[in-house]
Amino acid sequence: MSATHLLLALDLVGVLAFAVDGALTAMRRTTLDLFGVVTLGVVTAIGGGMLRDVLLGELPPASLRTWYYLATATAGGLIAFWGHALLARLSRPLLLFDTMGLSLFAVTGARVALEAGLDPGQAVLLGALTAVGGGTMRDVLVRQVPTILTGGLYAIPALLGAAVAALGPELGGRPLVWSLAGAALCASLRVGGVLRGWQAPRAALRTPDELEE
């Protein structure tokens, strides 16, 4: 399998994982019907990639130029809708699928940006956008505070994973190896943040009296 085909395979796995995650999240937060659940699954799965492609000037976005992105995202939404009882038996199913989607999209988004001719620094930003964009759109649609704003480790793991995928090859070695390393780093930080309660640094709020001292 060529590197391009493997990158596509990883991207589709991320689409499926994020579609399942988005649909399960929608079912937990709202009382949507089948169409609503699948729609939010699709938005979660391809929203970030569409934003990336628009910024790259790749129009129409890749998810609309081919059939398999939408088909994979729709399948993920249907799996969540009809199989939620079975998925609920898994340990932390939302964390599992969210982590898979986040880590895979961070590195594939960065690689797509690099292949489009962007510098590594710009690719890192677009990799993170690919990873968090769809989930943010989902949260807005269900009127929830986006996950990236709630203080947990979410955007930071995506940025670091994308950085490894984009900057690592500059040091030598195969891009695929660096991409897998970036995905592993992103997944480790995300899971550690949830299970161990790791938080991003917070600003220390001070009262007017404290400021005058």
N, C-alpha and C positions, 0 to 999 in steps of 0.2 A: 504494500500500500504506500502510495506517495505521500509526502508531507502535506500536500494540498488536500488530498482525500482524507487524511487523518485529522487535519484541522477541521474539515467539514463535519466529520463524524463526531468530534468533540463538541462542536457547535450545536449539532442536533441533539446530542445527549443533554447539553445544557438547556436547550429549548424544551425538551420533554420534562426535565426536572423542574424547571421554573413554571411550566404550565401546570403541573401537578401541584406544586407549592402554591401558586396563585389561586387555583381553584379551591384547594383545601382551606386556604386562608379566607376566601370569600364565603365559603360555607360556614365557617366558624363565626364570622363577624356579621353576616347578614342572612336573610331568608330569601335568597334568590332562586329563580327557577333554573331549569337546565340551560337555557340560552344565556342567562346572566352569569352563571358559574363558568361556562365554557368561555364566554367573552372575557371575563376577568383573567382566566387562565391564559388566553391568547395574548392579552395586553401585557401581562407579566412576562411572558416568554419572549415576545418579539419587540416590545416597546423600546427597550434600551438599544437594541441593534438598529431599529429604525432611526432613532435619534442620531446614532453614530453615523449611519449612512447619509443622512441628510446633511450633517456637518461636513462630511467628506465630499459632498456633491455627487454621491452615487445614487442617481435617481432613475427609475424608481428604486427604493431600497431592495436589498437582496431578498428579504422575506416576501416581497411581492413579485419578484422576477421569476421565481420558481415555485413549484407546488409543494415541495416537501417541507418547507418551514411552517407554513400554515397548517398543513396536514399533521405534522408532528405536534404542533401546539394544540390543535383541536383534539388529537388523540389523548394528549396529556390531560386536558380538561375533562374529557369523557371518562378516562380512567379514574380520575378523582371523584367524579360525580357518582359513577356506578360502583366504584370499588372502595369508597371511603370507609366502610365498615371493616374491610380487610386491612386497609392501610392503617387504620387506627390501632391495630394490634402491634404495629411496629413501635419501637422505642423512639419517641420524639420524631414522628414522620415529617413534621414541618421543618424541623432543623435539618434532617437528612436531605430533603429535596432542595431546600433553600441553600444549603451549603454547596451542594453539587452545582446548582445553577450559578451561584455567585462566583465560585472559584473557576469554573470553566469559561464563563463569559468574560471574566477579567482578563484571562490570558488570550482567548481567541479574539476578543475585541482589540487588544493591543497588537496582536499579530496582523489583523486586518488593516489597522491603521498604518502599520509599518509597510505593508505591501502596497498601500495606496500612496506611499512616498513621504509620509510624515516623519519627523524626527522622533527619536525615542521618547523625549520628554512629552511631546504632544500625544504620542501613542499611549503613554501611561494614563493620561487624563481620559482619553477616549475609551481605553480598556475599562477604567472604573465606571465611566458613564454607561457603557454597555451592561455592566454588572448590576448597577443599582437603579438604572433608569426605569425598567419595566416595573419593578416592585414599588417604586415611588409613585408611578402613575396609577397602579392598582390601589395603593393606600389613599390617594387623593379621591379616586372614584368611589370608595366606600367610606369616605369622610373620616379617615383616621390620620393621626399624625404620622408622617412617613418614618419608616424604620431608621433611615439615616439621620434623623433629627432627635432620636430618643435617647442618645447617650451610649448605647451599646456599640461594640466593635462590629461595624458593618462596612462603612465606606473605607476605613483604614485598611482592613485586610484586602479589599479589592484593589486599592491603590498599590499596596506592597506586592501583591501577586502580579499585577500588571507591570510593575517596575522590574521585577525579576525576569518576566517574559520579554520585555522590551529592551532592557539594558544588559541582561546577561550575555547575549550573543556578542556584544561589543568586547567582552573579555575573552571570547573564544569558545568553541564548543557548538554543538548542534542546537538550533533554535527550539526543536521539539523537546529536547532534554530540559532546557531552561523553562519552557512553557509548562511542562509537567511539574517542575520544581516550584514555579510560581503558583500553580494551582494548589499544590500540597501546602505551601506556606499560607495561602489565603484560607484554605479549609481548616488548617490547624488553629489559626487565630480566631476564626469565626466560631468554631466549636468550643475552643477554650474560653472565649468571651461569654458564651451562653452558659456553659457548665460551671465555670469558675467565677463568674461574675466580673470579668475584666471590663473596665470602662475606659473610654477615651478621657483624657484630661479635661476637667471642668474649670470654668472660670470661678474664682472665689468672689462671691458677692459681698460687698461691704456696705454698711449703712452709712448715711451722711455723717453721723457722729464719729464713726471709725475713720472716715476719710479726713476729718478735721484734726484728729490726733497726730 
